[in-house]
Amino acid sequence: MKLNIKLQNVFLEMVCFLYIILFTYAAISKLIDFENFQTQLGQSPLLSAYAASISFLVIFAELGLVVALSLRVSRIKALYLSVGLMTVFTTYIILILNFSSFIPCSCGGILEKLGWNEHLIFNLFFIFIGSCSLLLHQYDKKGIISLLLIVVSSVLFVVFLFLSSEDTMKKQNPFIRRFTPNVASRTLTKNLNNYGFYFAGHSKGNIYLGNTISPLTIIEFDSTLQHKKQYSIQLTPDTLPFRAVKTKILGAHFFLYDGSIPIIYRGLVSDWKATIWVTKKPYFTTLQPIDSTLCVFRGQQLGTYENILGTIALDDSLKIRKQKHLLQKQIDGIFDTDGTLTYSEGLKKIVYTYFYRNQFIVADTALQLVHHVTTIDTTTRAKLKVVRVKKSGDSKLAAPPYTVNLRSAAFNELLFNQSGLRGRYESKKNWDHASIIDVYDITNKIYLSSIKRNYK
C-alpha cells in the first residue's frame, strides 16, 4: 500500500532532520576533542595507517552532509550518501567485533558511552529509516539499484581500507602503534630495596636475579615471589681481576663472565660452584649462552675495534667462530652497531637489536644471517656524533645518542622490544608515566602490537 505524497514528504523531512542532528552533534564532538579522536583512530586495529586523513575526511563528510541535507535541491542525493556513510560506520563496527584482537572507541560525546552492540543497533536503525525514506520516495528499479550500489560500495570501501591498512601496518608501518589493552597486567610484585639487581635467568619455574653491587650473590624466587633463597657463587680460582661481573643462567648451568678478561666460568645451579670453562680468548663485551656447551658473544675486530658477533663452543675441544659481516657499519662500526643480544630458544635463533636504528637481525647458531627486520619507527640511520680523541685514539660520543630501542628479549617466535621513541598519536604525558614494549613476529618479520606498562 502506497502512502500519499504528503506523508512521504513528511517522513522524508523527519529522517533528514534526524540525520542533520546526528551528523552535527558527531562532527562538533569530534572537533572539540579532535586530538583524542585522531589518537583513537590511530590506535584502531583496522584503520591505523589512514588515521590522519580519515580523521579529517569523516568530519568534512558529516558537516558537508548537514549542509546538503538542509537544502531541498540536494536532499535526496545527500540522503543516499548519508545512508552510505552510516553503512561505512556499521561495517567498521562489524569488522571490529569480529576481526579485531581488541575493541577501541573513536566516537565522541554521549555516543562514546554506548557499547559496541548498542552502537551497531543505533547505526542499523539510521540505515533502516534512511533506506525506507528513499524507497518510499522512489520505489522503482532505479531507486533500488542506486541504494544497493551505495550500500555495497560502502561495505567494499571499508573492507579495502581494512585489508590495505593491515598490510601497511605490518610491513610499512608509519610509526603508528596499536596498543592492546589488558593483554599484560601486573599480577605479582616484590620490593627488592636495591637498584643493583638484574634478571639473570630462570630454571625449573624459579627466577634468578644477579646483583652488580654484589656480583657473586644470586637471589632465587619461586613463581609466586613468596619464597626467596640467596646463594653465593664459589669460584675456582677466585683471584682474577674482574671489573663488572655478570651471571647468566640457562637450565641447570650458569655462566659467569666479565669480558674485559677473556675468561668464562661455568657451574651448576645445584651447588653454585664454578670453574674456568674458557680461558685466554676471546675478549668480548656481551655474552649470551645458547646451551651448556655453546655461547654467542659480541666482541671487537682486531685492528679496527669494530663490533662483531661470534660463538664459543667447548665440548671436546674449543671452537671459536667469528662473523664480522653480520653487524652493519653505518658510522664507526662501534657505537652505531651497539645493541642488545638475545636468543630465542624456541626458534633456535640469535636476535640482535640495534640501539640506534630501526632494525634487528636474526641469525642461526652458525652465525648465518636469516633476515633483517625493520622496527616500526623511521630511524633508518643512527643519529650519533662520534669523535676520536687524538691523544688516546679512543672514539667517544660528543653528544647524547638518539636511542631507538632500549632493550629487548626473545621468547619463541616473539621479540619484545622496549622502545625509546614516541610514536604518532601518542601523548607525551603517557610516555612520562609508562614504558612501551613493541611486539614483533620474528619469523614473519612483522609488527604485531604494543604493550603500555605504567610505572605505578
C-alpha positions, 0 to 999 in steps of 0.5 A: 500500500502506497502512502500519499505524497504528503506523508512521504514528504513528511517522513522524508523531512523527519529522517533528514532532520534526524540525520542533520542532528546526528551528523552535527552533534558527531562532527562538533564532538569530534572537533572539540576533542579532535586530538583524542579522536585522531589518537583513537583512530590511530590506535584502531586495529583496522584503520591505523595507517589512514588515521590522519586523513580519515580523521579529517575526511569523516568530519568534512563528510558529516558537516558537508552532509548537514549542509546538503541535507538542509537544502531541498535541491540536494536532499535526496542525493545527500540522503543516499550518501548519508545512508552510505556513510552510516553503512561505512560506520556499521561495517567498521563496527562489524569488522571490529567485533569480529576481526579485531584482537581488541575493541577501541572507541573513536566516537565522541560525546554521549555516543562514546558511552554506548557499547559496541552492540548498542552502537551497531543497533543505533547505526542499523536503525539510521540505515533502516529509516534512511533506506525506507525514506528513499524507497518510499520516495522512489520505489522503482528499479532505479531507486533500488539499484542506486541504494544497493550500489551505495550500500555495497560500495560502502561495505567494499570501501571499508573492507579495502581500507581494512585489508590495505591498512593491515598490510601497511601496518605490518610491513610499512608501518608509519610509526603508528602503534596499536596498543592492546589493552589488558593483554599484560597486567601486573599480577605479582610484585616484590620490593627488592630495596636495591637498584643493583639487581638484574634478571639473570635467568630462570630454571625449573619455574624459579627466577634468578636475579644477579646483583652488580653491587654484589656480583657473586650473590644470586637471589632465587624466587619461586613463581609466586615471589613468596619464597626467596633463597640467596646463594653465593657463587664459589669460584675456582680460582677466585683471584682474577681481576674482574671489573663488572661481573655478570651471571647468566643462567640457562637450565641447570648451568650458569655462566659467569663472565666479565669480558674485559678478561677473556675468561668464562666460568661455568657451574651448576645451579645445584651447588653454585660452584664454578670453574674456568670453562674458557680461558685466554680468548676471546675478549668480548663485551656481551655474552649470551649462552645458547646451551651448556656447551655453546655461547654467542658473544659480541666482541671487537675486530682486531685492528679496527675495534669494530663490533662483531658477533661470534660463538664459543663452543667447548665440548671436546675441544674449543671452537671459536667462530667469528662473523664480522659481516653480520653487524652493519657499519653505518658510522664507526662500526662501534657505537652505531652497531651497539645493541642488545643480544638475545636468543630465542630458544624456541626458534633456535635463533640469535636476535640482535637489536640495534640501539640506534636504528630501526632494525634487528637481525636474526641469525642461526647458531652458525652465525648465518644471517636469516633476515633483517627486520625493520622496527616500526619507527623511521630511524633508518640511520643512527643519529650519533656524533662520534669523535676520536680523541687524538691523544688516546685514539679512543672514539667517544660520543660528543653528544647524547645518542638518539636511542631507538630501542632500549632493550629487548628479549626473545621468547619463541617466535616473539621479540619484545622490544622496549622502545625509546621513541614516541610514536604518532598519536601518542601523548607525551604525558603517557610516555612520562608515566609508562614504558612501551614494549613493541611486539614483533613476529620474528619469523614473519618479520612483522609488527604485531602490537604494543604493550603500555606498562605504567610505572605505578 
